Amino acid sequence: MVFEHDYQNFPELTNQQLAEFQFSSPHEQITDDFFATVVKVHDGDTVTLRTEFRDFDFPLRLLNIDAKELSEGGEETQQWLESKILNKKVIIGIDIANRVGKYGRLLGVIISNGMNVGDEMIRLGMAKAFGQKKEGEPPDINKTFSLKQWV
């Protein structure tokens, strides 16, 4: 059985996929830090980048942070992030062991003017460290005891 990867919707290969498909990728796979220009800020933790080594723009999810979704009141964080990095050249730091997220987006840290933007967002209370977003909230009892979960 031959599996073909959907490079249009998921340009990044996971580390496991790199071993299988790297040579069939129509574009360079990102495994190291690089320079990019931020061309769009989607919300408080996802942006679109443009580089010289790719002929298309692509998304980046900020590594190690969780920001509020726009529907949860995250507009202020999105606006702050836009004011910091939109249309600016930044450094993207890649963790080779954690480069692609569950939705196929590249993961990385953004360094602008020598500062890690994600760390700055945490210090300012605009984001939380990844995995702490719902910490301290009681669990959803309906989800916990859902029959579908146990079947």
Secondary structure, DSSP 8 states (H G I E B T S, - for coil): ------TTT-----HHHHHHHGGG-SS----S-EEEEEEEE-SSSEEEEE-SS-SS-EEEEETTEEE--GGGTTHHHHHHHHHHHBT-EEEEE--TTS-B-TTS-EEEEEEETTEEHHHHHHHTTSEEETT-TTTTS---HHHHT-HHHH-
